[in-house]
Amino acid sequence: MMSHFRVLALLLGLGGVAASSADRVYTSLDPNVCRTVEQDTESEFIRQLCPGVARVTLEVSEGDLRTNVRVRTANGRWSDLRLMELVSSGFSSLGPRAEWVVGRGVPLALILRYNASEVSEAPERLTSYLVVSKVTGTGVCVVGVVKPSAQANVRARALAEQAGGRPCLRAP
């Protein structure tokens, strides 16, 4: 059995992913796999580039115990997912991997797990959201936030399959 890291390396080495109508590809968000591009130990800020698919890259930044993601598309444009505005402004972190919906080698949607501490009296208690974004030639934006439930993964994947036809979410 091939390790996740080796599968990831093979995918990145190919420069893309051979996909049928809608394949799923997972990439790591592990800080040890991502490349640090900026870090300030005094303010505890870090910015890292994490692998994506087909020349799409994720930039994960954390400061003040809050996490955000920007996505660089194949054409070099950056899109800010604005997770603190659209999901939760509480202390936050990402799950260990990104899930991509890929069609014909091109990423169409992205699912991220966004863990937020929303109860100040119990900061260790996390609410785990699934954030679904569409990926287009002109940019990336959040199209849905799935709240925790027994069917959250199923709902997020269904939303990802329809992401291209959905409008971008706007901050309340």
FENDA-V411321 format. One record per helix or strand. SS is the DSSP state (hx for helix, st for strand). FROM is the first residue (numbers start at 1). TO is the last residue. If there is no record, write none. Layout:
BEGIN
ss: <SS	SS>
from: <FROM	FROM>
to: <TO	TO>
END
This chain:
BEGIN
ss: <hx	st	st	st	st	st	st	hx	st	st	hx	st	st	hx	hx>
from: <4	23	35	45	57	66	78	83	91	106	120	126	140	152	163>
to: <14	28	40	50	63	72	80	86	103	117	122	135	146	161	165>
END
